[in-house]
Amino acid sequence: MISFDDVEARITKCASHGIRPGLERIERLLSIFANPQASYPAIHVVGTNGKGSTCAFLASVFQSAGYKTALYTSPHLESPGERLTIDGCFLRPERWMACADKISEAIAKDEALREDPPSYFELVTTAAFLLAEEEKIDVAVVEAGLGGRLDATNLLSNVACTAIASISMDHTEYLGNTVQAIAGEKFAVVRTGVPACYLGDNESLIPLFERFCRDVNTKPFVVSRDAKIDGAAVTMDGCVFDFSTGGFEIKRARTCLLGRYQVSNAALALSVLSRVNEKFSRLTKNAVRTGILNARWPGRLEIVSRGAEGEGPLVVLDGGHNPDGVAKLVESAAELWGEKKIAVVYAAMKDKDYPACVENLNKLRAALYVTTVPGMERPLPADGAANTAREMQWRTEVKSFGNPLDAIAEASRDNDVVLICGSLYLIGWVRSRLARLKQIHA
């Protein structure tokens, strides 16, 4: 029986190593397969933080409206099969393997690709585009990888709307050392005559977005300026808000995703829908409401154990891994659980700006239990972040653990909320061991 581990091994075997921005390899590979990504309309979503949640909202709405919907995201938390869903369902690993075999054969027959193989992400993206075509989908919602201009997903050629989520510092070794340089890489995906929506949470970047739109004769839509968001309320059950722009209005939109920042992500999704509702005539108000309500996005302020009096703490997973993502996490945690005793279980990759993340987490006045992600090469050792916290005079106790489950068990002893955060790899590792996590709180 074929597993997703087998598929991942097959793809890895014929991929070049590392992150390799550029479009030449995947463009050549896709042309061999007659450009499957041109066979369906797509919503292309880029940004630093929030693009996955925005994609989840969009895909859920299209599915609620009766459109056969592909959702392509990265990275995965537990299984590579998460990267592509059709109407919310994984495809069987046998389908992925058959596609991987076709791609491998195509590379073997092409001299240029043999000498310069595509990266892992380029191969997975090609496979997803092919599988979506095979499924005869009505629409694809596609999340960019780490970039935009040179990202493999930028080969989409039938884009109905471009969405740009929050932009901040991350992947500076590939995208640039300033937020303006990073934004330029993201805004470069704006296409001639194709609607483009930018969240606009960083006002200093709006003129740059407008310039990119002007250069390709596209009218810019800035959510923070061109949409109206009123009455936002955030609770443990999610968020409720009113949204309107022009004649497109959704009263008391409700999402189950936690955190005030999800109001912004949902508003970006609604802005996109307002730009494409003439092209997709089944996007009724009822479908939009239902889709926003039904959207799920694991690993982002995800409650995995609600606890109860005498039955252990509330346990929350969040994959915020850069300073802006952690700042939003801290803001949301303070709003939701500020009166409770919070413990933070934290692990980071060594190439991330973990000192800034730790500094943001210190605002919670929480106990810190630092750990690492077993079995990986990139994680920062637990003592690395722990020593950083001590050097900046962390306000409460700091402990380090080699195993995340040990850290969670210790954090659960005398706290109301255990917030597990710092890396999507940590979140995936913990989610795959939820049964053991529940034993800790039994």
N, C-alpha and C positions, 0 to 999 in steps of 0.2 A: 504494500500500500504506500502510495506517495504522500509525503508530508510537506508542509511549507518549509521545514528545515532542508529537505531535499531540493526544493525549488531554489531556496536562497543559495545553497551550495552550487547549484548548476549555474545560476546567474553570476555568482562571484567568480567562478572558474574562468569565465570568458570575459571578465571585466578588467579594465586597467585599475590600478590602485589609487585611492585617495579622491579628493575633490578636485575636479578639473573643469573650471568654467570655460565655456565656449560652445558654439553651436555646430561646428563643422561635422563632427563625428555623428551626432544624432540626426542632423539634417540629411546626411548621406544614408544613414540606416533607414530612416523613415521613407526616403524616396524609393528605396528598394521594395518597400511594401505599399507603394502607391499612396503614401501620405494618408494613413487612416484618420489622423486627427482633423482632416478637412471634411470628414463625412458627417459631422454633427456640430450643432452650435455649442459654444462653451462660454462659461463665465470664468475669467482668469482672475485669481485673487493673489495679490502679493502684499508684502509688508514684513515687519519684524515681529510684532506680537499681535495676536487676535485674528490672524488670517484663518487658522483652523476652525475657530468658533464661527467666524463669518461664513465659512464654507458649509459648516454643519447646518446653520440656519437656512442658507440658500437651498441646499440639497433637500432638506426636510420640506420646505415650502413647495418646491417643484414636484416632489413626490406626492405631497398632499393634494396638489392640483391635478394629479393623474398623469404626469409625464414620467416616462421611464428614465430614471436619473442615475448617472454615474457620478460618484464622488471619489476624487483622487487626492490623497493627502500624504504627508510625510513629516517626520519619521513615524514608524509604527511603534506601539508600546510593547505588545507581546508577540504578535505574529505578523509576518510580511503580508498576509492576506488582508490585514486591515487597510492597506494602502489604497485598495480599490474596492468599493462596494457598488452594487447595482440595486437600486431601491432598498438600500440599507443592509443588503445581504452580501456576505463574502462569496466569491467564486471558489469552486473546488480546486485544490492544489493540482489535480490532474490537468485542469484547464491552463493554469499558469505554466506547468511543466511543458505542455505541448507548445505553448507560445515561446517559452525559453528555448526549446529545441529548434524552432523555426528561426529564431533570432541568431542562435549559435551557428546554424548552417549558413545563414546569409553572411555572417561575418567571415566564416571560413572561406567562402567563395569570392570575397572582395579583398583585393590586395591592400588597398589603402586602410581598410578597417582591421585587417590582420596585423598590419604594422603599427597601427595606432588605435587600439580597441577603445570603445566607449567606456565610460565610467559605470559603476554600479547603478547610480541614480539614472543615468541616461538609458541604461538597459531596462530598468524597471519602468521608467516612463514610457519607453517604446512599447513594452509589453502591455501596459495599462491602456495606451491608445489603441492598440490592436484588439485587445479584449473588449473594450468599449464599442468598437466598430462591429465586432462579431455579435455583440448583444443587441445591436440595432437600437441604440438608445435614442431618446428624444433630445436630451441635453446633458452636458457634462459640467460639473463644477470642479475646477482644477486649482489646487493650491500650488504655488511656486515653491521651490526648494529654498535654498538660502539666499538667492538673489532675485534677479528679474531680467535685466538685459541679456545676460549670458546664461540664463537658467534654461535647462532642457525643456521646461514647459512653455517657453516663449516661442516654440515652434507651432503652437496652436494657430490655425489659420482661418478659423470660422468663429471669431470671438464676438459675442453679442454685447458684452460689457466688461470693462476692466474695473476691478475693485482694489483699492489700496488701503490697507489697514494701518494701524499705528506704526510709525517708523522711529527707531532709536538705534543706539550703538550695539552692534553684534556682528560677528564674522568680519571684523575689521581687516583681517589679513587678506580677505578676498574682495571686500566691497569698498574699502576706504577708511580713513582715520577720522573723518568728521561726519556728523549726521547729514550735512548737505551732500557729501559725496555718496553716502549710502542711499539717500533719497533719490539722487540722480540715477543710480542703478535701478531702483524700483520704478520710478516714474518713466523710465525709458521703455516700458512695456506698453505705454499708451499708444493706440493705433489710429491711423488716419480714419476719421469719420466715425469711430466706434465710441459710444458713450464711456466716460471714465468718471469714477467716483472716488474721492479721497476723503478719509475720515476727518482730516484737518485738525487733529488734536494738538499738533505743533504748529502754531500760527506762523512761525518763521519760515516754514516750508511751503506755505500756500502759494507765494509768488513763483517759486520754482515749479510747482505743479502746474500752475496756470501757463507758464512759459512753454513747458513741454506740450501741453494741450494746444496752445496757439500754434506751435510749430507744425502740428499734424492736422490742423483744422478741425479740432474736436472741442466742443464746449465743455469746460470744466465744471464738475459738480463737487462742491465741498460740503460735506455733511454738517459740519459745525456752523456753517454760514447759510446754506441753502435749504436745510431741513429744520423743522421745529420739533423739539422733544420736550414734553411737559409732564409734570406729575409723576416723575420717576420715584418708585418706592422699592426698596431692597429689603428682603427678609430671608429667613432660612428656607423659604419655599421657592425663592427665585426673585424675579424682577417684574414690575408692572410699569408701563409708561404709555403716553400718547405720542403718536408720530404723525407728522403731516409735511407734505411738500407739494405745492401746486394743488392739483385736484386729487392727489393720492393721500388718503388719510386712513390711519388705523387707530381707533380709540381703544385704550386699555389693552394694548398688546401685552401678552404675558409669556415669560420664558421660565423654564425650570432651572436654567443655568444660574449659578450663584455668582455674586459679585457685581458691583456697580459698573465695572468696565464692560460687562456683558450687555448693558443698555446701549453702549456705544457700538459694540460689534453687531448687535441686532439692528441698530439704526443704519449702519453701513449696508447690511443685507437688504433692509427695506428700501434704501435709496437705490440700490441696484435694481430691485424689482420694479421700482417706479420708472426706471429708465427703459425697461424691457417689456413692460406689461402689454404693450400693443403687439409685440412680436409673439408673446406667449399669452393668448387670449383666455386661457383657463385660470389665470392667476386672479381668482376672485378674492374678495376680502375674507371670506370664510376660509378659503384654502391658505391664505397668508397667515391668518390667526392660528389655524390648526398647525401649520408647519412651524411657526415660531415656538408654539407651545410644546410640540413634540420633539424638537431638536435636542440631541444629546451629544456631549463631547467629553469623553473620558479623560481623566487626568488633569482637569482644570477645576479647582475647587470642588472636587468630587468627594462626596461623603460616602465612605465605605463601611462605616460603623457608627450608628447614631448613639450608641450607649444608652444609659438610663441611670437613674439613681441607684448607686451600688453595683452597676453592671459595666463599669469601665467608661472611658472617655469617648467623646466624639472624635472620630479619626477621619482626617481630610487629606486627600492627595492633590498636589498642585505642581505642574511641570514648569513653573516660572524659573528660567535659568539665566536671564540676563538682568542687569540692574533695573530697567524699566518694568520688566515682567514681575520682578520681585517687589518693586515699589507698589504696583497695582495689587499684588497679593497682600501686602502689608496693610494697605488702605482698606481692602475688603475685609480682611480678618479682624481689623480693629473695629470696623463698623458692625460686623456680625457677632463677634465674640469678645469685644473689648472689656467686658466686665468679668470674663471668665479667666481661669488660670490656664495659660497656653504653654505648651511645650513644642519646640521646633526640632524636627529630625531632618538634618540637612546633609546632602552630598552634592558635590560639584565635579564637573570635568575640569582638568587642570589647565585647559586652554581658554576658560571663561574668566570673566572679571569677577571672581568670587569675593575679593575684598569689598567691592562696592555692594555686592548682594548681601554679604554678612552685615555690612553697615546699615543697610535698609532694614534687615530683619531685626536688628537691635532695637528699632523703634517700638517693637511689640512688647518689650520688657519681658520676654519669654525665656524660659530655661532652654539651653541649646544642647542638643545631642547630635554630635557630628559623626557621620559614618562615611562609607564609600560604596561603590557598586562592585560586588565580587565578580571575578571572571572577565574583567575588561581591562584594556591597556590604558585608556584615556582618563580614568577617574583620578581625582586628587586624593591622596591619602588622607585619612580622617584627621590626623594630627595637623595637616596643613591648614585647613579652615579653622580648626580648634585653636591653634596658636594665633592665627590672625584675629580671631574673636577676643582672645585674652589680651593681645597687644592693644586692641582698641577699647579695652576695659569694658567688656560685655557686662551688662547690668546685673545678670544673675549667674547661676552656675553654668559651666561648660564642661561637657564630658565627651569623650570620643570612643567609638566602637568600630570594630572591624566588620561586623555583620549588621545589616540594617534591622533585622528582626530583633537582635539584642537591644539595639538602640530604641526601637519602638516599645519593647517590653518594659524597659527602664522608664521611658517617658510616660508610659501609661499608668505608672504606679500612683502618682500623686498630682495629676493634672486633669482639667476638665476637657481640654481640647488638645489633640496631638496633630500637629500640622506637618505633614511629610512633604518636603519640597526640595528644589535646587537643581534637579536634572530630570529630563524625561526618561533617561535610562534608569534612574532610581525608581521612578513611578512605574515603569514597565516591569522592573524586577519585583517590586512589591505587589503589583496587581496580579502577577502570575503566581503569587504565593498567598492569596487572600484567605485560603482555607487555613493555613498556618497562622495567619494574622488573627483570624477569628478565634483560634484556640488560645491565643495570648490573652484575649479579652473574655474568655469563657469563665 
